[in-house]
């Protein structure tokens, strides 16, 4: 990784001295002689860090700092001054400066301040990544043999630098496994950059991964640093790798083989030092047979394969997961913790969970919010989790007749019917689909749709 540093000082000898020393340290250096030039350079180049002199003609350092933080709060700024005062330091700090260094400059102090500021930025990047994740952080909670094996695999693989391919259904916790591996690795103090390969348009994925130079393509008004460069010596998590086009797969393969890349529209070759963790909810060997995934890329990524089990294959973990989610609901909603009856737990343990951990978490949160009582009973479970929700005797049966229209009643009956067939066939989706008379894919589609309601 080659961070870009902008040196802003009206004294040419200082600009030249810092430029030479920083370039020798491997940084990409830009210079500006005043605040106006600095703001133009920041707009065009988007540097990672700015060394900013306080006393300059025109726009001084404090005003320049204000403008930088107004539009580019993520850029770290270190103030350099020959007239340092407590008042200046306090003002600069309040405006967002990371540090203040007095002239005459000691390069050792400058170097330490720069490294601290860049490490702080990397930490901020990782925190932003962690905050935006919605997948439940306790997905690996459990006592089943599958989870025991998974934890052992993670413990063995994490300390190495080997590349890892994680497979498993949607909602099983593949992202969490990747994050846990990173946190247990020697790279844990470096960034973890995630790339959702399914969510990025093909025409933008190169820019997202490798970055681009200003003017590289229509709309590229500024330089962009890509995920491979931001990751540095950390980890890159390529999620849903099978959803990349064959063209993009070929480009990724070339970078992984050569361990080098260039920004789109750039000529400078950058080293790729990050560890690669990839994940997919598809059977990649089947995708290879269909011609949808490159075999050479598969073998490049699949150094250590890790499979994350679906929830239906670790049913004994369900009560523990539910308790974990209820505890978190208690903290989040700031009210007494609710508990679940044995009858309700039995029904949830019998359910097939096509949406896996994500579906279970969403259901528990919904029950915690919507249930008026502190005890969640079987009667509180909606279809398809409770086959009796819209059938049976008394009040339950009346719910069908209280619905507004035939469409809702038919939908409720369909959910109950499907759930009954699943129970009759020990939650085997293939056998249930055959008994109902529909395809496995159609039944899976229905179950996923209902799990999100």
C-alpha positions as CSV (number, residue, x, y, z in Angstrom):
1,X,0.0,0.0,0.0
2,X,1.3,3.5,-0.9
3,X,-0.6,6.2,1.0
4,X,-0.6,9.6,-0.6
5,X,0.6,12.5,1.6
6,X,0.0,16.2,0.7
7,X,2.7,18.6,2.0
8,X,1.4,22.2,2.3
9,X,3.9,24.8,3.1
10,X,4.9,28.2,1.6
11,X,8.6,27.5,2.2
12,X,10.0,25.6,-0.8
13,X,13.0,24.1,1.1
14,X,10.6,22.5,3.6
15,X,8.4,21.1,0.8
16,X,11.4,19.7,-1.0
17,X,12.9,18.2,2.2
18,X,9.7,16.5,3.3
19,X,9.0,15.3,-0.3
20,X,12.3,13.6,-0.6
21,X,12.2,12.0,2.8
22,X,8.7,10.8,2.5
23,X,9.2,9.4,-1.0
24,X,12.2,7.4,0.4
25,X,9.8,5.9,2.9
26,X,7.6,4.7,0.1
27,X,4.9,7.4,0.3
28,X,3.3,9.0,-2.8
29,X,3.9,12.7,-2.2
30,X,2.0,15.8,-3.5
31,X,2.9,19.4,-2.6
32,X,1.1,22.8,-2.4
33,X,2.5,26.2,-1.5
34,X,-0.7,27.6,-0.1
35,X,-4.2,26.7,1.2
36,X,-5.9,27.4,-2.2
37,X,-3.6,25.0,-4.0
38,X,-4.0,22.5,-1.2
39,X,-7.8,22.4,-1.5
40,X,-7.6,22.0,-5.3
41,X,-5.1,19.2,-4.9
42,X,-7.3,17.5,-2.3
43,X,-10.3,17.7,-4.7
44,X,-8.3,16.1,-7.5
45,X,-6.1,13.6,-5.7
46,X,-8.0,12.7,-2.4
47,X,-4.8,12.2,-0.4
48,X,-4.7,10.0,2.7
49,X,-3.0,12.6,4.9
50,X,-2.1,16.3,4.8
51,X,0.9,17.9,6.5
52,X,-0.3,21.5,6.8
53,X,1.6,24.6,7.7
54,X,-0.3,27.2,9.9
55,X,1.3,30.5,8.7
56,X,0.8,30.9,5.0
57,X,-0.2,33.8,2.8
58,X,-3.8,34.0,1.7
59,X,-5.8,31.2,3.3
60,X,-3.9,30.2,6.5
61,X,-3.6,26.8,7.9
62,X,-6.6,27.0,10.3
63,X,-9.0,28.1,7.5
64,X,-7.6,25.4,5.2
65,X,-8.1,22.9,7.9
66,X,-11.8,24.0,8.3
67,X,-12.4,23.5,4.6
68,X,-10.6,20.1,4.5
69,X,-12.7,18.8,7.4
70,X,-15.9,20.2,5.9
71,X,-15.8,18.2,2.7
72,X,-13.3,15.4,3.6
73,X,-13.6,14.5,7.2
74,X,-11.8,11.1,6.7
75,X,-8.5,12.8,5.6
76,X,-6.1,13.0,8.5
77,X,-4.4,16.4,9.0
78,X,-1.1,17.0,10.9
79,X,-0.4,20.7,11.6
80,X,3.2,22.0,11.3
81,X,4.0,25.4,12.7
82,X,7.0,27.6,13.7
83,X,4.8,29.6,16.1
84,X,3.2,26.9,18.2
85,X,1.0,28.0,21.1
86,X,-1.4,26.3,23.4
87,X,-4.2,28.3,21.9
88,X,-3.3,27.2,18.3
89,X,-3.0,23.6,19.3
90,X,-6.4,23.6,21.1
91,X,-8.1,25.3,18.1
92,X,-6.5,22.9,15.6
93,X,-7.5,19.9,17.6
94,X,-11.1,21.1,18.0
95,X,-11.3,21.5,14.2
96,X,-10.1,17.9,13.7
97,X,-6.4,18.0,13.4
98,X,-4.8,14.7,14.4
99,X,-1.5,16.2,15.7
100,X,0.6,19.3,15.8
101,X,4.4,19.4,15.2
102,X,6.6,22.4,15.8
103,X,9.4,23.7,13.5
104,X,12.3,23.1,13.2
105,X,11.0,19.7,12.1
106,X,12.4,16.4,13.3
107,X,11.7,13.8,10.7
108,X,11.5,11.1,13.4
109,X,8.6,13.1,15.0
110,X,7.0,13.6,11.6
111,X,7.3,9.9,10.7
112,X,5.8,8.8,14.1
113,X,2.9,11.3,13.7
114,X,2.2,10.1,10.1
115,X,2.2,6.4,11.0
116,X,0.0,7.1,14.0
117,X,-2.5,9.1,11.9
118,X,-2.6,6.4,9.1
119,X,-3.1,3.6,11.7
120,X,-5.9,5.6,13.2
121,X,-7.5,6.0,9.8
122,X,-7.3,2.3,9.1
123,X,-8.9,1.7,12.5
124,X,-11.7,4.0,11.5
125,X,-12.2,2.2,8.2
126,X,-12.5,-1.1,10.0
127,X,-14.9,0.3,12.6
128,X,-17.1,1.6,9.9
129,X,-17.1,-1.8,8.3
130,X,-18.0,-3.5,11.6
131,X,-20.8,-1.0,12.4
132,X,-22.5,-1.5,9.0
133,X,-22.7,-5.2,9.3
134,X,-26.2,-6.5,10.2
135,X,-25.4,-10.2,10.5
136,X,-25.7,-11.2,14.2
137,X,-22.3,-11.3,15.9
138,X,-23.1,-14.4,17.9
139,X,-23.9,-16.7,14.9
140,X,-21.1,-19.1,15.9
141,X,-22.7,-19.6,19.3
142,X,-23.5,-23.2,19.9
143,X,-22.6,-26.6,21.4
144,X,-23.3,-28.8,18.4
145,X,-20.6,-31.0,16.9
146,X,-20.8,-29.0,13.6
147,X,-20.1,-25.7,15.5
148,X,-17.3,-27.4,17.5
149,X,-15.7,-28.5,14.2
150,X,-16.1,-25.1,12.7
151,X,-14.4,-23.4,15.7
152,X,-11.5,-25.8,15.5
153,X,-11.1,-25.1,11.8
154,X,-11.1,-21.3,12.5
155,X,-8.5,-21.7,15.3
156,X,-6.1,-23.7,13.1
157,X,-6.5,-21.6,9.9
158,X,-6.6,-18.1,11.4
159,X,-3.0,-17.7,12.5
160,X,-1.7,-18.7,9.0
161,X,-1.6,-16.5,5.9
162,X,-3.3,-19.2,3.8
163,X,-6.2,-18.1,1.6
164,X,-9.6,-19.4,2.6
165,X,-12.8,-20.2,0.8
166,X,-15.9,-20.2,3.0
167,X,-19.1,-21.9,1.7
168,X,-22.6,-22.2,3.2
169,X,-26.2,-21.1,2.7
170,X,-27.4,-17.5,3.0
171,X,-27.7,-16.4,6.6
172,X,-25.4,-19.0,8.1
173,X,-22.7,-16.5,9.2
174,X,-20.0,-16.6,6.5
175,X,-19.2,-13.0,7.1
176,X,-18.8,-13.6,10.8
177,X,-16.4,-16.5,10.1
178,X,-14.3,-14.3,7.9
179,X,-14.2,-11.5,10.5
180,X,-13.3,-14.0,13.2
181,X,-10.5,-15.4,11.2
182,X,-9.1,-11.9,10.6
183,X,-9.4,-11.0,14.3
184,X,-7.5,-14.1,15.3
185,X,-4.8,-13.6,12.7
186,X,-1.5,-11.7,12.9
187,X,-3.1,-9.1,10.6
188,X,-5.8,-8.2,13.2
189,X,-4.3,-4.7,13.6
190,X,-4.7,-4.1,9.8
191,X,-7.9,-3.3,7.9
192,X,-10.5,-5.9,7.0
193,X,-12.0,-4.7,3.7
194,X,-15.2,-6.4,2.4
195,X,-16.4,-6.6,-1.2
196,X,-19.9,-7.7,-1.9
197,X,-19.3,-9.1,-5.4
198,X,-23.0,-9.5,-6.0
199,X,-23.9,-5.8,-5.2
200,X,-21.3,-4.0,-7.4
201,X,-22.1,-3.5,-11.1
202,X,-19.6,-5.1,-13.4
203,X,-18.5,-1.8,-14.9
204,X,-17.6,-0.5,-11.5
205,X,-16.0,-3.5,-9.8
206,X,-12.5,-2.9,-11.1
207,X,-12.6,0.7,-9.7
208,X,-14.0,-0.7,-6.4
209,X,-11.2,-3.3,-6.1
210,X,-8.2,-1.5,-7.6
211,X,-9.2,2.2,-7.5
212,X,-8.9,4.6,-10.4
213,X,-7.1,7.8,-11.4
214,X,-8.8,11.1,-12.1
215,X,-10.3,11.0,-15.6
216,X,-9.8,7.3,-16.0
217,X,-13.4,7.0,-17.3
218,X,-16.5,9.2,-17.7
219,X,-17.6,10.3,-14.2
220,X,-14.2,9.7,-12.6
221,X,-13.8,13.2,-11.3
222,X,-11.4,12.3,-8.5
223,X,-8.8,9.7,-7.8
224,X,-10.2,6.7,-5.9
225,X,-8.3,4.3,-3.7
226,X,-9.5,0.7,-4.1
227,X,-10.2,-2.0,-1.5
228,X,-7.0,-3.9,-2.4
229,X,-4.9,-0.8,-1.7
230,X,-6.8,0.2,1.4
231,X,-6.4,-3.3,2.8
232,X,-2.6,-2.9,2.9
233,X,-1.3,-5.9,4.8
234,X,-4.8,-6.7,6.2
235,X,-7.5,-8.9,4.8
236,X,-9.8,-8.7,1.8
237,X,-13.1,-10.5,2.1
238,X,-14.6,-11.3,-1.3
239,X,-18.2,-12.1,-0.5
240,X,-20.4,-14.0,-3.0
241,X,-17.5,-14.6,-5.3
242,X,-19.5,-16.7,-7.6
243,X,-21.7,-13.7,-8.7
244,X,-18.8,-12.1,-10.5
245,X,-18.8,-12.3,-14.3
246,X,-16.2,-14.5,-16.0
247,X,-14.5,-11.4,-17.3
248,X,-14.1,-10.0,-13.8
249,X,-13.0,-13.4,-12.5
250,X,-10.2,-13.4,-15.1
251,X,-8.9,-10.0,-13.8
252,X,-9.1,-11.1,-10.2
253,X,-7.2,-14.3,-11.0
254,X,-4.4,-12.3,-12.7
255,X,-4.0,-10.1,-9.7
256,X,-4.0,-13.0,-7.3
257,X,-1.4,-14.8,-9.4
258,X,0.9,-11.8,-9.9
259,X,0.3,-10.2,-6.5
260,X,0.3,-6.9,-8.3
261,X,-2.3,-4.4,-9.7
262,X,-2.7,-1.0,-11.1
263,X,-5.4,1.6,-10.5
264,X,-7.8,1.9,-13.5
265,X,-6.2,4.5,-15.8
266,X,-2.9,4.4,-13.9
267,X,0.5,3.3,-14.8
268,X,2.0,2.7,-11.4
269,X,2.2,-1.0,-10.3
270,X,1.2,-1.6,-6.7
271,X,1.9,-4.7,-4.6
272,X,-1.0,-6.8,-3.3
273,X,0.0,-7.9,0.2
274,X,-3.4,-8.6,1.7
275,X,-4.7,-12.0,2.7
276,X,-7.7,-13.2,0.6
277,X,-10.8,-14.8,2.2
278,X,-13.6,-15.6,-0.3
279,X,-17.2,-16.8,0.3
280,X,-20.0,-18.2,-1.7
281,X,-23.5,-19.6,-1.1
282,X,-23.3,-21.6,-4.3
283,X,-21.7,-25.0,-5.0
284,X,-18.7,-23.7,-6.9
285,X,-17.9,-27.1,-8.4
286,X,-21.4,-27.2,-9.9
287,X,-20.8,-23.6,-11.2
288,X,-17.6,-24.8,-12.8
289,X,-19.4,-27.6,-14.6
290,X,-22.0,-25.1,-15.8
291,X,-19.2,-22.9,-17.1
292,X,-20.1,-20.0,-14.7
293,X,-17.0,-20.1,-12.6
294,X,-13.3,-20.4,-13.5
295,X,-11.7,-23.6,-12.3
296,X,-8.3,-22.0,-12.0
297,X,-9.7,-19.3,-9.8
298,X,-11.5,-21.9,-7.6
299,X,-8.2,-23.8,-7.0
300,X,-6.4,-20.5,-6.4
301,X,-8.9,-19.5,-3.6
302,X,-9.6,-22.9,-2.2
303,X,-6.4,-23.4,-0.2
304,X,-8.3,-24.0,3.1
305,X,-12.0,-24.8,2.6
306,X,-14.4,-24.0,5.5
307,X,-18.1,-25.0,5.4
308,X,-20.6,-23.2,7.6
309,X,-23.5,-25.5,8.5
310,X,-27.1,-24.5,8.0
311,X,-29.2,-24.1,11.1
312,X,-31.4,-27.2,10.4
313,X,-28.2,-29.3,10.8
314,X,-27.4,-27.8,14.3
315,X,-30.9,-27.8,15.9
316,X,-29.5,-28.3,19.4
317,X,-28.0,-24.8,19.1
318,X,-31.3,-23.2,18.6
319,X,-32.3,-22.7,22.3
320,X,-28.9,-21.2,23.1
321,X,-29.1,-18.9,20.1
322,X,-32.6,-17.8,21.1
323,X,-31.5,-17.0,24.6
324,X,-28.5,-15.1,23.2
325,X,-30.8,-13.0,21.0
326,X,-33.3,-12.4,23.8
327,X,-30.5,-11.1,26.0
328,X,-29.4,-8.7,23.2
329,X,-33.0,-7.5,22.8
330,X,-33.1,-6.8,26.5
331,X,-30.0,-4.5,26.1
332,X,-31.2,-2.9,22.9
333,X,-34.8,-2.2,23.9
334,X,-34.0,-1.5,27.6
335,X,-36.7,-3.6,29.1
336,X,-37.0,-6.8,31.1
337,X,-35.7,-9.9,29.3
338,X,-38.4,-12.2,27.9
339,X,-38.3,-15.9,28.0
340,X,-39.7,-18.6,25.8
341,X,-41.8,-21.6,26.8
342,X,-40.7,-25.2,26.2
343,X,-43.6,-25.7,23.7
344,X,-42.5,-22.7,21.7
345,X,-38.9,-23.8,21.7
346,X,-39.9,-27.3,20.5
347,X,-41.8,-25.8,17.6
348,X,-38.8,-23.6,16.6
349,X,-36.4,-26.5,16.9
350,X,-38.6,-28.5,14.5
351,X,-38.7,-25.8,11.9
352,X,-36.5,-26.0,8.8
353,X,-35.1,-22.5,8.9
354,X,-34.4,-21.8,5.2
355,X,-33.1,-18.3,6.2
356,X,-30.8,-19.8,8.8
357,X,-29.4,-17.6,11.6
358,X,-30.6,-14.4,10.0
359,X,-34.2,-15.6,9.9
360,X,-34.0,-16.8,13.6
361,X,-32.6,-13.5,14.8
362,X,-35.3,-11.5,12.9
363,X,-38.1,-13.7,14.3
364,X,-36.8,-13.5,17.9
365,X,-36.6,-9.7,17.6
366,X,-40.1,-9.5,16.2
367,X,-41.5,-11.7,19.0
368,X,-39.7,-9.6,21.6
369,X,-41.2,-6.4,20.3
370,X,-44.7,-7.6,19.4
371,X,-45.4,-9.9,22.4
372,X,-47.2,-8.1,25.2
373,X,-46.3,-10.6,27.8
374,X,-42.9,-11.4,29.3
375,X,-43.3,-15.1,28.3
376,X,-43.4,-16.0,24.6
377,X,-45.6,-19.0,24.1
378,X,-46.4,-21.3,21.1
379,X,-49.6,-19.2,20.5
380,X,-47.3,-16.2,19.8
381,X,-45.5,-17.9,17.0
382,X,-46.8,-17.0,13.5
383,X,-47.1,-19.4,10.6
384,X,-45.1,-21.1,9.3
385,X,-43.2,-21.6,12.6
386,X,-46.4,-22.9,14.3
387,X,-48.5,-25.2,12.2
388,X,-51.5,-24.5,14.5
389,X,-51.3,-20.7,14.0
390,X,-54.3,-20.6,11.6
391,X,-56.0,-24.0,12.3
392,X,-57.2,-26.1,15.1
393,X,-60.0,-25.3,17.5
394,X,-61.5,-22.2,19.1
395,X,-59.9,-18.8,18.6
396,X,-57.1,-20.0,16.3
397,X,-59.6,-21.3,13.7
398,X,-61.5,-18.0,13.9
399,X,-58.5,-16.1,12.6
400,X,-59.1,-17.4,9.1
401,X,-62.6,-15.9,9.1
402,X,-61.4,-12.6,10.6
403,X,-59.1,-12.0,7.6
404,X,-60.0,-9.3,5.2
405,X,-60.0,-11.3,2.0
406,X,-59.7,-14.7,0.4
407,X,-56.2,-14.1,-0.7
408,X,-54.9,-13.7,2.8
409,X,-56.8,-16.8,4.0
410,X,-55.4,-18.9,1.2
411,X,-51.9,-17.7,1.9
412,X,-52.2,-18.6,5.6
413,X,-53.6,-22.0,4.7
414,X,-50.8,-22.6,2.2
415,X,-48.1,-21.8,4.8
416,X,-49.7,-24.1,7.3
417,X,-50.1,-26.9,4.7
418,X,-46.4,-26.6,3.7
419,X,-45.2,-26.6,7.3
420,X,-47.3,-29.7,8.0
421,X,-45.7,-31.5,5.0
422,X,-42.3,-30.5,6.2
423,X,-42.9,-31.9,9.6
424,X,-44.3,-35.1,8.1
425,X,-41.1,-35.5,6.1
426,X,-38.7,-34.7,8.9
427,X,-38.0,-31.3,7.4
428,X,-36.5,-32.8,4.3
429,X,-37.3,-30.1,1.7
430,X,-36.8,-32.5,-1.3
431,X,-39.3,-35.1,0.2
432,X,-41.8,-32.4,1.2
433,X,-41.7,-30.9,-2.3
434,X,-42.4,-34.3,-3.8
435,X,-45.3,-34.9,-1.4
436,X,-46.8,-31.5,-2.2
437,X,-46.2,-31.8,-5.9
438,X,-43.9,-28.9,-6.6
439,X,-40.2,-28.5,-7.4
440,X,-37.6,-28.2,-4.7
441,X,-36.6,-24.8,-6.0
442,X,-40.2,-23.6,-5.8
443,X,-40.6,-24.8,-2.3
444,X,-37.3,-23.2,-1.2
445,X,-38.4,-20.0,-2.8
446,X,-41.7,-20.0,-0.8
447,X,-39.9,-20.8,2.5
448,X,-37.4,-18.0,2.0
449,X,-40.1,-15.5,1.1
450,X,-42.2,-16.4,4.2
451,X,-39.1,-16.2,6.4
452,X,-38.7,-12.5,5.5
453,X,-42.2,-11.5,6.3
